[in-house]
Amino acid sequence: MKKIINDPETVVQDALRGMQAAHPDLLAVHHDPAVVVRAGGPAQGKVAVISGGGSGHEPLHGGFVGRGMLSAACPGPVFTSPTSDQVVDAIARTDGGAGALLIVKNYTGDVLNFEMAAELAESEVRSVVIDDDVAVKDSLYTAGRRGVGGTVLLEKIVGAAAERGDDLAACEALALRVIASVRSMGLALTSCVVPHVGSPSFDLADDEMEIGIGIHGEPGRKKVKAGTASEMVSALLEPILEDLPFASGDRVLLFTNSMGGTPLVELYLAHGIAEQLLADRGIVVERRLVGPYITSLEMQGMSLTLLRLDDEMVELWDAPVHTPALRWGV
């Protein structure tokens, strides 16, 4: 195992110190418990939007803390849920009197710990669970569908709503609408290596790919021979389109995501294929996001996410955002 680390046991703490050094104008990082919060303290009268999960998916979630997106993120150990104490601390540090909305990916540890934090917090707290992965019904990490790429879109849209002053009930209702309208699926060409494990999470031959992987290095639906880029994109897009289902005339946001090790030249190639396949079906791509935004360490692979848009979602997507990983309109 070759990685740019000092000690496998302190990877997350060391990375958080580096994140604080890189973005002192945007973030404040606290270490006991580990919480990343928006610089400047709580915004009075604004709903705090809080998320988190295991590390190793950067820039999710800490990279999305800032104006127009998250108020705080709770980073757990690599591929391991944060504790309820972290979430309680994040709520206390960011609640400006309007309550907090917790955005939770559908993994057993995340759901349990965020639910416990909501019960322990002194603020008014509501939570939503995202489960956009169409690949599997159940996995080692969750009962039901996993929360994957749609989380990025959810955090941006709801974060913009909170920024404009929507109350807690309105933010929750919007989040549920986004969750109902977004679907994702991913594939892997290689596995990843968790630092404290030191070996690949699953085995793939040089000519194989795993279809339907999760973001923790879990294997997916099936292992097949690696095909062309067009075949890969189709293998991801077809199940997504069938699941909602998406139909001719739908307006969508297409998110083409690197799992961490796929270069942009390949990602843009795949995105172009996906756009054409959607155009052939009469589906209108109104907004796009391309890049490594929810990753699985150094895994080579990609995921596709489709969100069915309405006018309000477009407005909120376009709203200004200024975080370490997303910035526009400012």
DAUR-V102889 format. One record per residue. RES is the residue in three letters. PHI is phi in radians with two decimals (none if undefined). Layout:
BEGIN
<<RES;PHI> <RES;PHI>>
END
This chain:
BEGIN
<<MET;none> <LYS;-2.05> <LYS;-2.48> <ILE;-1.53> <ILE;-2.45> <ASN;-1.69> <ASP;-2.38> <PRO;-0.96> <GLU;-1.41> <THR;-2.10> <VAL;-1.00> <VAL;-1.17> <GLN;-1.05> <ASP;-1.12> <ALA;-1.16> <LEU;-1.12> <ARG;-1.09> <GLY;-1.19> <MET;-1.11> <GLN;-1.09> <ALA;-1.13> <ALA;-1.39> <HIS;-2.35> <PRO;-1.15> <ASP;-1.40> <LEU;-1.88> <LEU;-2.24> <ALA;-2.17> <VAL;-1.92> <HIS;-1.95> <HIS;-1.97> <ASP;-2.49> <PRO;-1.43> <ALA;-1.28> <VAL;-2.53> <VAL;-1.88> <VAL;-2.18> <ARG;-1.16> <ALA;-1.10> <GLY;1.76> <GLY;1.45> <PRO;-1.06> <ALA;-1.56> <GLN;-1.11> <GLY;1.39> <LYS;-1.89> <VAL;-1.09> <ALA;-1.46> <VAL;-1.85> <ILE;-2.23> <SER;-2.46> <GLY;2.80> <GLY;2.83> <GLY;-1.11> <SER;-1.28> <GLY;1.77> <HIS;-1.92> <GLU;-0.97> <PRO;-1.42> <LEU;-1.06> <HIS;-1.85> <GLY;-1.04> <GLY;-1.23> <PHE;-1.93> <VAL;-1.52> <GLY;2.67> <ARG;-1.00> <GLY;1.41> <MET;-2.49> <LEU;-1.53> <SER;-1.47> <ALA;-2.77> <ALA;-2.36> <CYS;-1.99> <PRO;-1.56> <GLY;-1.46> <PRO;-1.01> <VAL;-0.99> <PHE;1.02> <THR;-2.32> <SER;-1.07> <PRO;-1.22> <THR;-1.50> <SER;-1.10> <ASP;-1.06> <GLN;-1.08> <VAL;-1.19> <VAL;-1.02> <ASP;-1.13> <ALA;-1.09> <ILE;-1.09> <ALA;-1.09> <ARG;-1.38> <THR;-2.13> <ASP;-1.24> <GLY;-1.77> <GLY;1.80> <ALA;-1.88> <GLY;1.56> <ALA;-2.36> <LEU;-1.91> <LEU;-1.70> <ILE;-1.80> <VAL;-2.10> <LYS;-1.34> <ASN;-1.39> <TYR;-2.24> <THR;-0.94> <GLY;-1.11> <ASP;-1.06> <VAL;-1.07> <LEU;-1.11> <ASN;-1.28> <PHE;-1.23> <GLU;-1.09> <MET;-1.10> <ALA;-1.11> <ALA;-1.06> <GLU;-1.28> <LEU;-1.48> <ALA;-1.16> <GLU;-1.48> <SER;-1.49> <GLU;-1.33> <VAL;-2.33> <ARG;-2.22> <SER;-2.41> <VAL;-2.23> <VAL;-2.06> <ILE;-1.70> <ASP;-2.50> <ASP;-1.52> <ASP;-1.32> <VAL;-1.50> <ALA;-1.21> <VAL;-2.41> <LYS;-1.47> <ASP;-2.38> <SER;-2.51> <LEU;-1.09> <TYR;-1.76> <THR;-2.72> <ALA;-1.72> <GLY;1.90> <ARG;-1.26> <ARG;-1.46> <GLY;-1.57> <VAL;-2.33> <GLY;-1.00> <GLY;-1.06> <THR;-1.05> <VAL;-1.07> <LEU;-1.18> <LEU;-1.07> <GLU;-1.11> <LYS;-1.18> <ILE;-1.21> <VAL;-1.24> <GLY;-1.06> <ALA;-1.19> <ALA;-1.13> <ALA;-1.12> <GLU;-1.11> <ARG;-1.43> <GLY;1.89> <ASP;-1.03> <ASP;-1.41> <LEU;-1.10> <ALA;-1.11> <ALA;-1.19> <CYS;-1.12> <GLU;-1.11> <ALA;-1.10> <LEU;-1.10> <ALA;-1.02> <LEU;-1.14> <ARG;-1.18> <VAL;-1.12> <ILE;-1.01> <ALA;-1.24> <SER;-1.97> <VAL;-2.14> <ARG;-2.45> <SER;-2.51> <MET;-2.81> <GLY;-2.30> <LEU;-2.46> <ALA;-2.22> <LEU;-1.73> <THR;-2.44> <SER;-1.47> <CYS;-2.15> <VAL;-2.09> <VAL;-1.25> <PRO;-0.92> <HIS;-1.42> <VAL;-1.66> <GLY;1.51> <SER;-2.48> <PRO;-1.04> <SER;-1.24> <PHE;-2.68> <ASP;-1.80> <LEU;-2.36> <ALA;-1.23> <ASP;-1.05> <ASP;-1.84> <GLU;-2.03> <MET;-2.44> <GLU;-1.88> <ILE;-1.71> <GLY;1.56> <ILE;-1.22> <GLY;-1.66> <ILE;-1.67> <HIS;-1.90> <GLY;1.42> <GLU;-1.24> <PRO;-1.15> <GLY;-1.92> <ARG;-1.14> <LYS;-2.83> <LYS;-1.83> <VAL;-2.38> <LYS;-1.16> <ALA;-1.13> <GLY;-1.97> <THR;-1.35> <ALA;-1.03> <SER;-1.10> <GLU;-1.18> <MET;-1.12> <VAL;-1.08> <SER;-1.09> <ALA;-1.13> <LEU;-1.52> <LEU;-1.28> <GLU;-1.04> <PRO;-1.10> <ILE;-1.12> <LEU;-1.10> <GLU;-1.30> <ASP;-1.34> <LEU;-1.17> <PRO;-1.54> <PHE;-1.58> <ALA;-2.40> <SER;-0.96> <GLY;1.67> <ASP;-1.13> <ARG;-1.73> <VAL;-2.38> <LEU;-1.80> <LEU;-1.84> <PHE;-1.97> <THR;-1.85> <ASN;-2.05> <SER;-1.47> <MET;-1.36> <GLY;2.28> <GLY;-1.94> <THR;-1.59> <PRO;-1.26> <LEU;-1.11> <VAL;-1.05> <GLU;-1.33> <LEU;-1.18> <TYR;-1.11> <LEU;-1.02> <ALA;-1.14> <HIS;-1.08> <GLY;-1.07> <ILE;-1.13> <ALA;-1.09> <GLU;-1.04> <GLN;-1.17> <LEU;-1.07> <LEU;-1.21> <ALA;-1.07> <ASP;-1.08> <ARG;-1.66> <GLY;1.40> <ILE;-1.59> <VAL;-1.70> <VAL;-1.46> <GLU;-1.66> <ARG;-2.41> <ARG;-2.47> <LEU;-2.54> <VAL;-2.33> <GLY;2.62> <PRO;-1.53> <TYR;-1.98> <ILE;-2.47> <THR;-1.99> <SER;-2.31> <LEU;0.94> <GLU;-1.74> <MET;-0.98> <GLN;-1.49> <GLY;2.77> <MET;-2.69> <SER;-2.35> <LEU;-2.05> <THR;-2.29> <LEU;-2.12> <LEU;-2.05> <ARG;-1.31> <LEU;-1.65> <ASP;-2.22> <ASP;-1.05> <GLU;-1.17> <MET;-1.10> <VAL;-1.09> <GLU;-1.04> <LEU;-1.28> <TRP;-1.10> <ASP;-1.34> <ALA;-1.08> <PRO;-0.99> <VAL;-2.50> <HIS;-2.50> <THR;-2.32> <PRO;-1.01> <ALA;-1.86> <LEU;-2.26> <ARG;-2.68> <TRP;-2.78> <GLY;1.31> <VAL;-2.23>>
END
